[in-house]
Amino acid sequence: MTTASAPAPTVGATLVTSEQAGATARRGVGPRVRRRGGVAWLGLTPFAAYVLLFLAVPAAIAVGSGFFDASGTPTLANLAAFADPSVLRAFGASAGLSAVSAVIGAVIGAVVCWALSALRPDGVVRSMIDSAASVLAQFGGVMLAFAFIATIGTQGLVTAWLASVFHWDLNAGGAFLYTVPGLVIPYVYFQVPLMVLTFMPAFEGVKTQWGEAAATLGASRATYWRRIAVPVLAPAFWGSLLLLFANGFSSFATAAALISQGGIVPLTIRAQLTSETIIGLQNVAGVLALGMVVVMAVVMGAYSLLQRRAARWQR
Protein backbone atom coordinates (compact mmCIF):
# COMPACT_ATOMS: atom_id res chain seq x y z
CA MET A 1 0.00 0.00 0.00
CA THR A 2 1.42 3.30 -1.02
CA THR A 3 0.79 6.65 0.56
CA ALA A 4 0.60 9.82 -1.46
CA SER A 5 3.38 12.22 -0.55
CA ALA A 6 2.67 15.94 -0.12
CA PRO A 7 3.63 18.06 -3.10
CA ALA A 8 6.92 19.92 -2.70
CA PRO A 9 6.47 23.65 -2.31
CA THR A 10 7.46 25.74 -5.27
CA VAL A 11 10.07 28.46 -5.14
CA GLY A 12 7.45 31.19 -5.61
CA ALA A 13 5.33 29.86 -2.78
CA THR A 14 8.38 29.75 -0.55
CA LEU A 15 9.16 33.39 -1.34
CA VAL A 16 5.59 34.47 -0.72
CA THR A 17 5.50 32.58 2.56
CA SER A 18 8.80 34.15 3.65
CA GLU A 19 7.60 37.63 2.76
CA GLN A 20 4.34 37.09 4.62
CA ALA A 21 6.22 35.80 7.65
CA GLY A 22 8.55 38.80 7.57
CA ALA A 23 5.65 41.22 7.28
CA THR A 24 3.85 39.49 10.12
CA ALA A 25 6.98 39.61 12.25
CA ARG A 26 7.48 43.30 11.50
CA ARG A 27 3.85 44.08 12.32
CA GLY A 28 4.08 42.15 15.57
CA VAL A 29 7.53 43.23 16.76
CA GLY A 30 7.59 46.87 15.66
CA PRO A 31 4.90 48.21 18.02
CA ARG A 32 6.23 46.06 20.84
CA VAL A 33 9.72 47.52 20.39
CA ARG A 34 8.32 51.04 20.28
CA ARG A 35 6.27 50.44 23.42
CA ARG A 36 9.30 48.99 25.17
CA GLY A 37 11.37 52.03 24.17
CA GLY A 38 8.71 54.33 25.60
CA VAL A 39 8.69 52.44 28.88
CA ALA A 40 12.50 52.59 29.00
CA TRP A 41 12.43 56.38 28.60
CA LEU A 42 9.77 56.54 31.30
CA GLY A 43 12.15 54.72 33.62
CA LEU A 44 14.64 57.58 33.28
CA THR A 45 12.12 60.09 34.64
CA PRO A 46 13.17 59.81 38.34
CA PHE A 47 16.83 60.28 37.45
CA ALA A 48 16.03 63.21 35.14
CA ALA A 49 13.96 64.83 37.88
CA TYR A 50 16.77 64.33 40.38
CA VAL A 51 19.34 65.90 38.04
CA LEU A 52 17.01 68.81 37.29
CA LEU A 53 16.11 69.58 40.91
CA PHE A 54 19.45 68.98 42.61
CA LEU A 55 21.98 69.83 39.88
CA ALA A 56 20.63 71.93 37.02
CA VAL A 57 18.40 74.30 39.02
CA PRO A 58 20.92 74.96 41.86
CA ALA A 59 23.71 75.50 39.32
CA ALA A 60 21.57 77.96 37.33
CA ILE A 61 20.61 79.85 40.51
CA ALA A 62 24.21 79.97 41.75
CA VAL A 63 25.61 81.20 38.45
CA GLY A 64 22.72 83.56 37.76
CA SER A 65 23.02 85.23 41.16
CA GLY A 66 26.30 86.76 40.06
CA PHE A 67 24.44 88.99 37.58
CA PHE A 68 22.28 90.72 40.21
CA ASP A 69 23.08 93.30 42.85
CA ALA A 70 21.79 93.36 46.43
CA SER A 71 18.45 94.89 45.37
CA GLY A 72 17.86 92.27 42.66
CA THR A 73 18.66 94.55 39.73
CA PRO A 74 20.52 92.92 36.83
CA THR A 75 24.10 94.13 36.55
CA LEU A 76 27.47 93.19 35.12
CA ALA A 77 29.43 95.14 37.71
CA ASN A 78 29.97 92.03 39.82
CA LEU A 79 32.21 90.59 37.10
CA ALA A 80 34.85 93.04 38.31
CA ALA A 81 35.53 90.48 41.05
CA PHE A 82 37.66 88.55 38.55
CA ALA A 83 40.19 91.39 38.76
CA ASP A 84 40.45 91.18 42.54
CA PRO A 85 43.88 89.84 43.65
CA SER A 86 42.37 87.38 46.14
CA VAL A 87 40.12 85.87 43.44
CA LEU A 88 43.03 85.59 41.01
CA ARG A 89 45.12 83.89 43.68
CA ALA A 90 42.29 81.45 44.41
CA PHE A 91 41.94 80.48 40.75
CA GLY A 92 45.72 80.18 40.40
CA ALA A 93 45.96 77.99 43.49
CA SER A 94 43.10 75.78 42.32
CA ALA A 95 44.63 75.41 38.86
CA GLY A 96 48.06 74.61 40.31
CA LEU A 97 46.70 72.11 42.84
CA SER A 98 44.56 70.40 40.21
CA ALA A 99 47.38 70.29 37.64
CA VAL A 100 50.01 68.89 40.02
CA SER A 101 47.72 66.26 41.51
CA ALA A 102 46.43 65.33 38.03
CA VAL A 103 49.92 64.89 36.57
CA ILE A 104 51.14 62.80 39.52
CA GLY A 105 47.96 60.73 39.55
CA ALA A 106 48.04 60.23 35.78
CA VAL A 107 51.67 59.04 35.73
CA ILE A 108 51.23 56.64 38.64
CA GLY A 109 47.88 55.42 37.31
CA ALA A 110 49.34 54.80 33.84
CA VAL A 111 52.13 52.69 35.36
CA VAL A 112 49.52 50.71 37.31
CA CYS A 113 47.52 50.15 34.11
CA TRP A 114 50.66 48.96 32.33
CA ALA A 115 51.26 46.45 35.13
CA LEU A 116 47.62 45.32 35.11
CA SER A 117 47.71 44.73 31.36
CA ALA A 118 50.02 41.76 31.98
CA LEU A 119 47.45 40.09 34.27
CA ARG A 120 44.46 38.00 33.29
CA PRO A 121 41.32 40.17 33.11
CA ASP A 122 39.35 37.54 35.04
CA GLY A 123 42.13 36.81 37.55
CA VAL A 124 41.82 37.33 41.28
CA VAL A 125 44.51 40.03 41.52
CA ARG A 126 43.04 42.02 38.64
CA SER A 127 39.53 41.78 40.09
CA MET A 128 40.73 42.92 43.51
CA ILE A 129 42.60 45.91 42.08
CA ASP A 130 39.64 46.91 39.91
CA SER A 131 37.32 46.74 42.92
CA ALA A 132 39.74 48.72 45.07
CA ALA A 133 40.08 51.39 42.38
CA SER A 134 36.31 51.71 42.11
CA VAL A 135 36.01 52.25 45.87
CA LEU A 136 39.05 54.48 46.43
CA ALA A 137 38.19 56.76 43.52
CA GLN A 138 35.12 57.82 45.55
CA PHE A 139 36.89 57.84 48.91
CA GLY A 140 37.18 61.57 49.41
CA GLY A 141 35.77 64.19 51.67
CA VAL A 142 35.88 64.26 55.45
CA MET A 143 36.79 60.59 55.89
CA LEU A 144 39.87 60.94 53.69
CA ALA A 145 40.89 64.15 55.45
CA PHE A 146 40.66 62.52 58.88
CA ALA A 147 42.64 59.51 57.63
CA PHE A 148 45.51 61.78 56.59
CA ILE A 149 45.25 63.81 59.80
CA ALA A 150 45.75 60.58 61.75
CA THR A 151 48.64 59.60 59.46
CA ILE A 152 50.72 62.68 58.64
CA GLY A 153 49.05 65.37 60.73
CA THR A 154 50.88 67.23 63.47
CA GLN A 155 50.39 64.24 65.80
CA GLY A 156 49.97 61.57 63.15
CA LEU A 157 51.42 58.09 63.27
CA VAL A 158 53.88 58.62 60.42
CA THR A 159 54.83 62.05 61.76
CA ALA A 160 55.62 60.62 65.20
CA TRP A 161 57.50 57.66 63.71
CA LEU A 162 59.71 59.90 61.53
CA ALA A 163 60.47 62.12 64.52
CA SER A 164 61.37 59.22 66.82
CA VAL A 165 63.38 57.10 64.36
CA PHE A 166 64.97 59.61 61.98
CA HIS A 167 64.64 62.74 64.13
CA TRP A 168 62.93 64.47 61.25
CA ASP A 169 59.98 66.70 61.95
CA LEU A 170 57.65 66.54 58.98
CA ASN A 171 55.96 69.75 60.07
CA ALA A 172 59.05 71.71 61.08
CA GLY A 173 58.14 74.49 58.67
CA GLY A 174 54.50 74.49 59.71
CA ALA A 175 51.53 72.17 59.44
CA PHE A 176 52.13 71.11 55.84
CA LEU A 177 48.95 69.06 55.49
CA TYR A 178 46.81 72.08 56.31
CA THR A 179 48.10 74.19 53.41
CA VAL A 180 47.18 74.28 49.72
CA PRO A 181 50.44 72.51 48.66
CA GLY A 182 49.73 69.89 51.33
CA LEU A 183 46.39 69.11 49.67
CA VAL A 184 48.32 67.46 46.83
CA ILE A 185 48.89 64.36 49.00
CA PRO A 186 45.23 63.52 49.72
CA TYR A 187 44.22 64.59 46.23
CA VAL A 188 46.66 62.14 44.65
CA TYR A 189 45.13 59.43 46.83
CA PHE A 190 41.85 59.55 44.88
CA GLN A 191 43.33 60.70 41.57
CA VAL A 192 45.36 57.51 41.03
CA PRO A 193 42.40 55.06 41.21
CA LEU A 194 40.33 57.38 39.01
CA MET A 195 43.13 57.26 36.43
CA VAL A 196 43.13 53.46 36.59
CA LEU A 197 39.39 53.34 35.94
CA THR A 198 39.46 55.76 32.99
CA PHE A 199 42.74 54.74 31.34
CA MET A 200 42.56 50.96 31.67
CA PRO A 201 40.02 50.53 28.81
CA ALA A 202 42.50 52.23 26.47
CA PHE A 203 45.23 49.78 27.50
CA GLU A 204 42.85 46.90 26.90
CA GLY A 205 42.21 48.28 23.40
CA VAL A 206 45.88 47.82 22.43
CA LYS A 207 45.99 44.61 20.41
CA THR A 208 48.73 42.08 21.06
CA GLN A 209 48.81 41.45 17.30
CA TRP A 210 50.27 44.93 16.83
CA GLY A 211 53.32 44.05 18.90
CA GLU A 212 53.71 40.71 17.16
CA ALA A 213 53.49 42.36 13.74
CA ALA A 214 56.06 44.98 14.75
CA ALA A 215 58.43 42.30 16.04
CA THR A 216 57.98 40.32 12.81
CA LEU A 217 59.02 43.38 10.83
CA GLY A 218 62.14 43.75 12.96
CA ALA A 219 61.01 46.53 15.34
CA SER A 220 62.39 46.53 18.85
CA ARG A 221 60.21 46.79 21.93
CA ALA A 222 61.17 50.43 22.38
CA THR A 223 60.29 51.19 18.75
CA TYR A 224 56.92 49.49 19.19
CA TRP A 225 56.08 51.65 22.19
CA ARG A 226 57.39 54.84 20.61
CA ARG A 227 55.72 54.47 17.21
CA ILE A 228 52.61 52.36 17.87
CA ALA A 229 51.51 52.02 21.48
CA VAL A 230 52.22 55.54 22.74
CA PRO A 231 50.54 57.34 19.78
CA VAL A 232 47.50 55.12 20.18
CA LEU A 233 47.30 55.66 23.95
CA ALA A 234 48.11 59.39 23.86
CA PRO A 235 44.55 60.70 23.28
CA ALA A 236 43.16 58.53 26.08
CA PHE A 237 46.00 59.57 28.41
CA TRP A 238 45.51 63.29 27.82
CA GLY A 239 41.75 62.87 28.12
CA SER A 240 42.13 61.09 31.44
CA LEU A 241 44.55 63.80 32.58
CA LEU A 242 41.93 66.46 31.82
CA LEU A 243 39.33 64.44 33.73
CA LEU A 244 41.65 64.29 36.74
CA PHE A 245 42.20 68.05 36.50
CA ALA A 246 38.44 68.65 36.50
CA ASN A 247 38.04 66.28 39.44
CA GLY A 248 40.65 68.12 41.47
CA PHE A 249 39.36 71.57 40.46
CA SER A 250 35.84 70.78 41.68
CA SER A 251 36.76 68.94 44.91
CA PHE A 252 35.60 70.67 48.06
CA ALA A 253 34.97 68.42 51.07
CA THR A 254 38.54 67.20 51.58
CA ALA A 255 39.97 70.72 51.37
CA ALA A 256 37.22 72.11 53.61
CA ALA A 257 38.06 69.58 56.33
CA LEU A 258 41.76 70.50 56.26
CA ILE A 259 41.80 74.25 55.55
CA SER A 260 39.61 76.63 57.50
CA GLN A 261 40.16 79.71 55.33
CA GLY A 262 40.06 80.27 51.56
CA GLY A 263 42.91 79.50 49.24
CA ILE A 264 41.22 77.65 46.41
CA VAL A 265 38.05 78.60 44.55
CA PRO A 266 35.56 76.25 46.32
CA LEU A 267 36.72 77.48 49.74
CA THR A 268 36.60 81.09 48.54
CA ILE A 269 32.99 80.56 47.45
CA ARG A 270 32.20 79.27 50.94
CA ALA A 271 33.83 82.34 52.47
CA GLN A 272 31.83 84.64 50.19
CA LEU A 273 28.59 82.90 51.12
CA THR A 274 29.20 83.38 54.83
CA SER A 275 30.62 86.91 54.67
CA GLU A 276 31.16 89.26 51.72
CA THR A 277 34.87 90.11 51.79
CA ILE A 278 35.19 92.09 48.55
CA ILE A 279 34.04 95.64 49.24
CA GLY A 280 31.71 97.27 46.74
CA LEU A 281 30.53 94.04 45.06
CA GLN A 282 27.63 91.72 45.80
CA ASN A 283 26.99 88.07 45.04
CA VAL A 284 30.68 87.38 44.42
CA ALA A 285 30.04 83.69 45.13
CA GLY A 286 27.89 83.53 41.99
CA VAL A 287 30.65 85.19 39.98
CA LEU A 288 33.17 82.62 41.23
CA ALA A 289 30.71 79.82 40.42
CA LEU A 290 30.45 81.22 36.90
CA GLY A 291 34.24 81.11 36.59
CA MET A 292 34.30 77.49 37.73
CA VAL A 293 31.56 76.56 35.26
CA VAL A 294 33.52 78.14 32.41
CA VAL A 295 36.72 76.32 33.37
CA MET A 296 34.90 73.00 33.73
CA ALA A 297 33.08 73.46 30.41
CA VAL A 298 36.35 74.07 28.57
CA VAL A 299 38.09 71.12 30.24
CA MET A 300 35.22 68.69 29.72
CA GLY A 301 34.78 69.83 26.11
CA ALA A 302 38.42 69.03 25.41
CA TYR A 303 38.01 65.73 27.27
CA SER A 304 35.06 64.75 25.06
CA LEU A 305 37.03 65.49 21.89
CA LEU A 306 39.96 63.38 23.05
CA GLN A 307 37.69 60.54 24.15
CA ARG A 308 36.04 60.40 20.73
CA ARG A 309 39.45 60.14 19.12
CA ALA A 310 40.59 57.48 21.57
CA ALA A 311 37.38 55.46 21.09
CA ARG A 312 38.45 54.54 17.56
CA TRP A 313 41.05 52.13 18.96
CA GLN A 314 38.78 50.68 21.68
CA ARG A 315 36.19 49.10 19.38
C-alpha positions in Angstrom: 0.0 0.0 0.0 1.4 3.3 -1.0 0.8 6.7 0.6 0.6 9.8 -1.5 3.4 12.2 -0.6 2.7 15.9 -0.1 3.6 18.1 -3.1 6.9 19.9 -2.7 6.5 23.7 -2.3 7.5 25.7 -5.3 10.1 28.5 -5.1 7.5 31.2 -5.6 5.3 29.9 -2.8 8.4 29.8 -0.6 9.2 33.4 -1.3 5.6 34.5 -0.7 5.5 32.6 2.6 8.8 34.2 3.7 7.6 37.6 2.8 4.3 37.1 4.6 6.2 35.8 7.7 8.6 38.8 7.6 5.7 41.2 7.3 3.9 39.5 10.1 7.0 39.6 12.3 7.5 43.3 11.5 3.8 44.1 12.3 4.1 42.2 15.6 7.5 43.2 16.8 7.6 46.9 15.7 4.9 48.2 18.0 6.2 46.1 20.8 9.7 47.5 20.4 8.3 51.0 20.3 6.3 50.4 23.4 9.3 49.0 25.2 11.4 52.0 24.2 8.7 54.3 25.6 8.7 52.4 28.9 12.5 52.6 29.0 12.4 56.4 28.6 9.8 56.5 31.3 12.1 54.7 33.6 14.6 57.6 33.3 12.1 60.1 34.6 13.2 59.8 38.3 16.8 60.3 37.4 16.0 63.2 35.1 14.0 64.8 37.9 16.8 64.3 40.4 19.3 65.9 38.0 17.0 68.8 37.3 16.1 69.6 40.9 19.4 69.0 42.6 22.0 69.8 39.9 20.6 71.9 37.0 18.4 74.3 39.0 20.9 75.0 41.9 23.7 75.5 39.3 21.6 78.0 37.3 20.6 79.8 40.5 24.2 80.0 41.8 25.6 81.2 38.4 22.7 83.6 37.8 23.0 85.2 41.2 26.3 86.8 40.1 24.4 89.0 37.6 22.3 90.7 40.2 23.1 93.3 42.8 21.8 93.4 46.4 18.4 94.9 45.4 17.9 92.3 42.7 18.7 94.5 39.7 20.5 92.9 36.8 24.1 94.1 36.6 27.5 93.2 35.1 29.4 95.1 37.7 30.0 92.0 39.8 32.2 90.6 37.1 34.8 93.0 38.3 35.5 90.5 41.0 37.7 88.6 38.6 40.2 91.4 38.8 40.4 91.2 42.5 43.9 89.8 43.7 42.4 87.4 46.1 40.1 85.9 43.4 43.0 85.6 41.0 45.1 83.9 43.7 42.3 81.5 44.4 41.9 80.5 40.7 45.7 80.2 40.4 46.0 78.0 43.5 43.1 75.8 42.3 44.6 75.4 38.9 48.1 74.6 40.3 46.7 72.1 42.8 44.6 70.4 40.2 47.4 70.3 37.6 50.0 68.9 40.0 47.7 66.3 41.5 46.4 65.3 38.0 49.9 64.9 36.6 51.1 62.8 39.5 48.0 60.7 39.5 48.0 60.2 35.8 51.7 59.0 35.7 51.2 56.6 38.6 47.9 55.4 37.3 49.3 54.8 33.8 52.1 52.7 35.4 49.5 50.7 37.3 47.5 50.2 34.1 50.7 49.0 32.3 51.3 46.4 35.1 47.6 45.3 35.1 47.7 44.7 31.4 50.0 41.8 32.0 47.5 40.1 34.3 44.5 38.0 33.3 41.3 40.2 33.1 39.4 37.5 35.0 42.1 36.8 37.5 41.8 37.3 41.3 44.5 40.0 41.5 43.0 42.0 38.6 39.5 41.8 40.1 40.7 42.9 43.5 42.6 45.9 42.1 39.6 46.9 39.9 37.3 46.7 42.9 39.7 48.7 45.1 40.1 51.4 42.4 36.3 51.7 42.1 36.0 52.3 45.9 39.1 54.5 46.4 38.2 56.8 43.5 35.1 57.8 45.5 36.9 57.8 48.9 37.2 61.6 49.4 35.8 64.2 51.7 35.9 64.3 55.5 36.8 60.6 55.9 39.9 60.9 53.7 40.9 64.1 55.4 40.7 62.5 58.9 42.6 59.5 57.6 45.5 61.8 56.6 45.2 63.8 59.8 45.7 60.6 61.7 48.6 59.6 59.5 50.7 62.7 58.6 49.1 65.4 60.7 50.9 67.2 63.5 50.4 64.2 65.8 50.0 61.6 63.2 51.4 58.1 63.3 53.9 58.6 60.4 54.8 62.0 61.8 55.6 60.6 65.2 57.5 57.7 63.7 59.7 59.9 61.5 60.5 62.1 64.5 61.4 59.2 66.8 63.4 57.1 64.4 65.0 59.6 62.0 64.6 62.7 64.1 62.9 64.5 61.3 60.0 66.7 62.0 57.6 66.5 59.0 56.0 69.7 60.1 59.1 71.7 61.1 58.1 74.5 58.7 54.5 74.5 59.7 51.5 72.2 59.4 52.1 71.1 55.8 49.0 69.1 55.5 46.8 72.1 56.3 48.1 74.2 53.4 47.2 74.3 49.7 50.4 72.5 48.7 49.7 69.9 51.3 46.4 69.1 49.7 48.3 67.5 46.8 48.9 64.4 49.0 45.2 63.5 49.7 44.2 64.6 46.2 46.7 62.1 44.6 45.1 59.4 46.8 41.9 59.6 44.9 43.3 60.7 41.6 45.4 57.5 41.0 42.4 55.1 41.2 40.3 57.4 39.0 43.1 57.3 36.4 43.1 53.5 36.6 39.4 53.3 35.9 39.5 55.8 33.0 42.7 54.7 31.3 42.6 51.0 31.7 40.0 50.5 28.8 42.5 52.2 26.5 45.2 49.8 27.5 42.8 46.9 26.9 42.2 48.3 23.4 45.9 47.8 22.4 46.0 44.6 20.4 48.7 42.1 21.1 48.8 41.5 17.3 50.3 44.9 16.8 53.3 44.0 18.9 53.7 40.7 17.2 53.5 42.4 13.7 56.1 45.0 14.7 58.4 42.3 16.0 58.0 40.3 12.8 59.0 43.4 10.8 62.1 43.8 13.0 61.0 46.5 15.3 62.4 46.5 18.8 60.2 46.8 21.9 61.2 50.4 22.4 60.3 51.2 18.8 56.9 49.5 19.2 56.1 51.7 22.2 57.4 54.8 20.6 55.7 54.5 17.2 52.6 52.4 17.9 51.5 52.0 21.5 52.2 55.5 22.7 50.5 57.3 19.8 47.5 55.1 20.2 47.3 55.7 23.9 48.1 59.4 23.9 44.5 60.7 23.3 43.2 58.5 26.1 46.0 59.6 28.4 45.5 63.3 27.8 41.8 62.9 28.1 42.1 61.1 31.4 44.5 63.8 32.6 41.9 66.5 31.8 39.3 64.4 33.7 41.6 64.3 36.7 42.2 68.1 36.5 38.4 68.7 36.5 38.0 66.3 39.4 40.6 68.1 41.5 39.4 71.6 40.5 35.8 70.8 41.7 36.8 68.9 44.9 35.6 70.7 48.1 35.0 68.4 51.1 38.5 67.2 51.6 40.0 70.7 51.4 37.2 72.1 53.6 38.1 69.6 56.3 41.8 70.5 56.3 41.8 74.2 55.5 39.6 76.6 57.5 40.2 79.7 55.3 40.1 80.3 51.6 42.9 79.5 49.2 41.2 77.7 46.4 38.1 78.6 44.5 35.6 76.3 46.3 36.7 77.5 49.7 36.6 81.1 48.5 33.0 80.6 47.4 32.2 79.3 50.9 33.8 82.3 52.5 31.8 84.6 50.2 28.6 82.9 51.1 29.2 83.4 54.8 30.6 86.9 54.7 31.2 89.3 51.7 34.9 90.1 51.8 35.2 92.1 48.6 34.0 95.6 49.2 31.7 97.3 46.7 30.5 94.0 45.1 27.6 91.7 45.8 27.0 88.1 45.0 30.7 87.4 44.4 30.0 83.7 45.1 27.9 83.5 42.0 30.7 85.2 40.0 33.2 82.6 41.2 30.7 79.8 40.4 30.5 81.2 36.9 34.2 81.1 36.6 34.3 77.5 37.7 31.6 76.6 35.3 33.5 78.1 32.4 36.7 76.3 33.4 34.9 73.0 33.7 33.1 73.5 30.4 36.4 74.1 28.6 38.1 71.1 30.2 35.2 68.7 29.7 34.8 69.8 26.1 38.4 69.0 25.4 38.0 65.7 27.3 35.1 64.7 25.1 37.0 65.5 21.9 40.0 63.4 23.1 37.7 60.5 24.1 36.0 60.4 20.7 39.4 60.1 19.1 40.6 57.5 21.6 37.4 55.5 21.1 38.4 54.5 17.6 41.1 52.1 19.0 38.8 50.7 21.7 36.2 49.1 19.4 
